[in-house]
Amino acid sequence: MTTTRIFYDAVAEDYAEMFAEELAGPRDGAVLADFAELVNRGGGGQVADLGCGPGRTTAHLASLGLDVFGLDLSGSMLEIARRENPDLPFRQGSMLELDIPDRTLAGAVSWYSSIHTPVDRLPSLFAEFHRVLAPGGHLLLAFQAGDHPLTLDRPFGHPVRLDFERRRPEAMAELLEAAGFALRSRTVREANPELGESSAQAFLTGRKTAAVL
Ligand SMILES: C[S@@+](CC[C@H](N)C(=O)[O-])C[C@H]1O[C@@H](n2cnc3c(N)ncnc32)[C@H](O)[C@@H]1O
């Protein structure tokens, strides 16, 4: 986590500038719209954008009528998120250890943020998502599909390095189910080279099953 935080602190301004056009609105809007509709149809409630980076997804979810806050490890990312979205709440923390009471959230989104969590920590990450969601709450995960990580070394000339994991959607789906989620959708789209993508993109939604008493 320290490596991840240092990496994103170093690249935050360049990251936000490079993706400026995309920051205006997430490119996979249909997936986010579907998620927002599910949460809204269930009566709404608080939603966390976990690993929110510069806040583009947080802002988009808010525009879809969700009561959303962003959380990230990186203070520099959060500075940008607050600057760009002064009306939205953002807080610093790790999604592996959330300062959020049990069973409180209507929804949680991890939009390309689980890609730095080592594979052996994914069960703990999904257990943490499950803990903070209310029964019936919805989870959305976005990540690059594939088998091999991409390593970014000295991005934008900064002396930092980080692995970006690619994962098999079916393996992630199994882990979500093991953590207590009922898988609702599994979407994989091909890489779009115009967006600089070199791998397919995967989106999973799951629902925390209501407790059986
Ligand atoms: C690839 S960026 C995606 C940012 C944002 N979701 C977006 O799509 O623009 C990954 C983000 O996840 C954050 N992140 C990674 N691991 C985290 C953790 N354990 N807790 C909180 N944030 C984390 C990083 O700091 C970084 O801002």
The ligand as a MOL file (V3000), in Angstrom:
LIG
                    3D

  0  0  0     0  0            999 V3000
M  V30 BEGIN CTAB
M  V30 COUNTS 27 29 0 0 0
M  V30 BEGIN ATOM
M  V30 1 C -5.8920 3.3820 -11.5850 0
M  V30 2 S -6.3210 4.5140 -10.3170 0 CHG=1
M  V30 3 C -8.0850 4.6300 -10.5780 0
M  V30 4 C -8.6520 5.8810 -9.9660 0
M  V30 5 C -10.1210 6.1260 -10.2500 0
M  V30 6 N -10.9630 5.0800 -9.7380 0
M  V30 7 C -10.3200 6.3500 -11.7390 0
M  V30 8 O -10.8770 5.4740 -12.4110 0
M  V30 9 O -9.8960 7.4150 -12.2260 0 CHG=-1
M  V30 10 C -6.2250 3.5090 -8.8420 0
M  V30 11 C -6.5400 4.2940 -7.5740 0
M  V30 12 O -6.7890 3.3610 -6.5020 0
M  V30 13 C -6.1900 3.8460 -5.3240 0
M  V30 14 N -5.9450 2.6980 -4.4330 0
M  V30 15 C -5.2190 1.5920 -4.6870 0
M  V30 16 N -5.2220 0.7590 -3.6210 0
M  V30 17 C -5.9800 1.3710 -2.6700 0
M  V30 18 C -6.3720 1.0230 -1.3350 0
M  V30 19 N -5.9500 -0.1150 -0.7510 0
M  V30 20 N -7.1700 1.8670 -0.6640 0
M  V30 21 C -7.5850 3.0370 -1.2220 0
M  V30 22 N -7.2350 3.4400 -2.4620 0
M  V30 23 C -6.4460 2.6110 -3.1850 0
M  V30 24 C -4.9100 4.5340 -5.8040 0
M  V30 25 O -4.3920 5.4520 -4.8640 0
M  V30 26 C -5.3970 5.1960 -7.0950 0
M  V30 27 O -5.8730 6.5040 -6.8790 0
M  V30 END ATOM
M  V30 BEGIN BOND
M  V30 1 1 1 2
M  V30 2 1 2 3
M  V30 3 1 2 10
M  V30 4 1 3 4
M  V30 5 1 4 5
M  V30 6 1 5 6
M  V30 7 1 5 7
M  V30 8 2 7 8
M  V30 9 1 7 9
M  V30 10 1 10 11
M  V30 11 1 11 12
M  V30 12 1 11 26
M  V30 13 1 12 13
M  V30 14 1 13 14
M  V30 15 1 13 24
M  V30 16 1 14 15
M  V30 17 1 14 23
M  V30 18 2 15 16
M  V30 19 1 16 17
M  V30 20 1 17 18
M  V30 21 2 17 23
M  V30 22 1 18 19
M  V30 23 2 18 20
M  V30 24 1 20 21
M  V30 25 2 21 22
M  V30 26 1 22 23
M  V30 27 1 24 25
M  V30 28 1 24 26
M  V30 29 1 26 27
M  V30 END BOND
M  V30 END CTAB
M  END
